[in-house]
Amino acid sequence: MDALQRANDIRSARAQLKRDLKAGRQPIHELLLDPPEYLETAKVFDLLLAVPKYGRVKVNKILSTCRISPSKTIGGLSQRQRTELVELMRRR
């Protein structure tokens, strides 16, 4: 039951974070450079899709430019991938 409750809490926190990203209340750069613990197992692809003006095509193009697999998790990103992704997102 504890694991189920923890999973529900994580899903709720991620859903709220995605709503904040869509509304522009949370910058994506901070999340990529220093992600909270509940975001470590989230997919990079899903997080980028929550950013306004970013659809599947643009997100796939960004990920391929940074040599990041669409199935990669936030916690699985190397420091090089994080900084490269943030720099690319700031330019757009």
C-alpha positions in Angstrom: 0.0 0.0 0.0 2.9 2.3 0.7 4.3 1.8 -2.8 0.9 2.5 -4.3 0.5 5.7 -2.3 4.1 6.8 -3.3 3.4 6.1 -7.0 0.1 8.1 -6.8 1.9 11.0 -5.1 4.6 11.0 -7.9 2.0 10.9 -10.6 0.1 13.9 -9.0 3.3 15.9 -8.7 4.3 15.2 -12.3 0.8 16.2 -13.5 1.0 19.5 -11.6 4.5 20.1 -12.9 3.3 19.6 -16.5 0.4 22.0 -15.9 2.9 24.6 -14.6 5.1 24.1 -17.6 2.2 24.6 -20.0 1.1 27.7 -18.2 4.7 29.1 -18.2 4.9 29.2 -14.4 7.9 26.8 -14.3 11.0 27.1 -16.6 12.1 23.9 -18.2 15.8 24.8 -17.9 15.8 24.5 -14.1 14.1 21.1 -14.2 16.6 19.7 -16.7 19.7 21.0 -14.8 18.5 20.2 -11.3 15.5 17.8 -11.4 13.5 17.0 -8.2 13.6 13.4 -7.1 10.1 12.6 -8.4 11.1 13.6 -11.9 14.2 11.3 -12.1 12.2 8.5 -13.7 10.1 10.6 -16.1 10.8 10.5 -19.8 12.6 13.5 -21.3 10.3 13.3 -24.3 7.1 13.6 -22.2 8.5 16.5 -20.2 9.5 18.4 -23.3 6.0 17.8 -24.8 4.5 19.8 -21.9 6.4 22.9 -22.9 4.3 25.4 -24.9 4.9 25.5 -28.7 6.7 22.1 -28.6 5.1 19.2 -30.4 6.2 15.7 -31.3 8.2 16.8 -34.4 10.1 19.6 -32.7 10.8 17.5 -29.6 12.1 14.6 -31.7 14.3 17.0 -33.7 15.8 18.5 -30.5 16.4 15.0 -29.0 18.1 13.7 -32.1 20.3 16.9 -32.3 21.4 16.3 -28.7 21.8 12.5 -29.4 19.3 11.6 -26.7 17.0 8.6 -27.1 13.3 9.5 -26.8 13.0 6.7 -24.2 15.7 8.3 -22.0 14.7 9.4 -18.5 15.6 12.7 -16.8 17.7 10.9 -14.3 19.5 9.0 -17.0 20.8 12.1 -18.8 24.6 12.7 -18.6 25.8 16.2 -17.7 26.8 16.8 -21.3 23.3 15.9 -22.5 21.7 18.1 -19.9 23.8 21.2 -20.8 23.5 20.6 -24.5 19.7 20.2 -24.2 19.3 23.4 -22.1 21.5 25.4 -24.5 19.4 24.2 -27.5 16.1 25.0 -25.7 17.3 28.5 -24.8 18.1 29.3 -28.4 14.6 28.4 -29.6 
